[in-house]
């Protein structure tokens, strides 16, 4: 499943890259892209573990920049449909 989230207080492209690297290491993540300019994260991960993966991603964000957070889900799509 792929979900796109709106982020808030993502201050720099370097932080976005560090967050991407951290989220990419979470088991079950098949794709992640974090855009500093758009303030969005696209996350594709195993459906059954998506909620747990999202929680781990939020913890990874806090380790890089404790002001940055996901504020809402923009949209969801089945990765097979894309």
WOQUIJO-V399540 format. One record per residue. N is the residue number from 1. RES is the residue in one letter. SS is DSSP state (helix for helix, strand for strand, loop for the rest). D_LAST is the distance of its C-alpha to the last C-alpha in Angstrom with 2 decimals. Layout:
BEGIN
{{N RES SS D_LAST} {N RES SS D_LAST}}
END
This chain:
BEGIN
{{1 X loop 10.19} {2 X strand 9.15} {3 X strand 11.73} {4 X strand 13.08} {5 X strand 16.88} {6 X strand 19.64} {7 X strand 22.36} {8 X strand 26.03} {9 X loop 28.78} {10 X loop 26.79} {11 X loop 29.66} {12 X loop 28.76} {13 X helix 26.28} {14 X helix 28.26} {15 X helix 27.76} {16 X helix 23.98} {17 X helix 24.08} {18 X helix 26.35} {19 X helix 24.16} {20 X helix 21.09} {21 X helix 23.40} {22 X helix 24.72} {23 X helix 21.45} {24 X helix 20.15} {25 X loop 23.30} {26 X loop 22.63} {27 X loop 22.17} {28 X loop 18.85} {29 X strand 16.84} {30 X strand 14.26} {31 X strand 13.19} {32 X strand 14.96} {33 X strand 15.51} {34 X strand 18.35} {35 X strand 19.31} {36 X loop 23.01} {37 X loop 22.99} {38 X loop 20.31} {39 X loop 21.52} {40 X strand 18.05} {41 X strand 16.55} {42 X strand 12.94} {43 X strand 13.34} {44 X strand 11.40} {45 X strand 14.02} {46 X loop 15.54} {47 X helix 15.49} {48 X helix 19.21} {49 X helix 20.28} {50 X helix 18.04} {51 X helix 21.04} {52 X helix 23.31} {53 X helix 21.00} {54 X helix 20.74} {55 X helix 24.55} {56 X helix 25.00} {57 X helix 22.85} {58 X helix 25.13} {59 X helix 28.13} {60 X helix 26.88} {61 X helix 26.61} {62 X helix 30.16} {63 X helix 31.51} {64 X helix 30.36} {65 X loop 31.13} {66 X loop 32.51} {67 X loop 31.99} {68 X loop 28.21} {69 X strand 26.23} {70 X strand 23.05} {71 X strand 24.13} {72 X strand 21.32} {73 X strand 17.79} {74 X strand 15.98} {75 X strand 12.91} {76 X strand 11.01} {77 X strand 7.66} {78 X loop 7.19} {79 X helix 5.45} {80 X helix 5.60} {81 X helix 3.83} {82 X loop 0.00}}
END
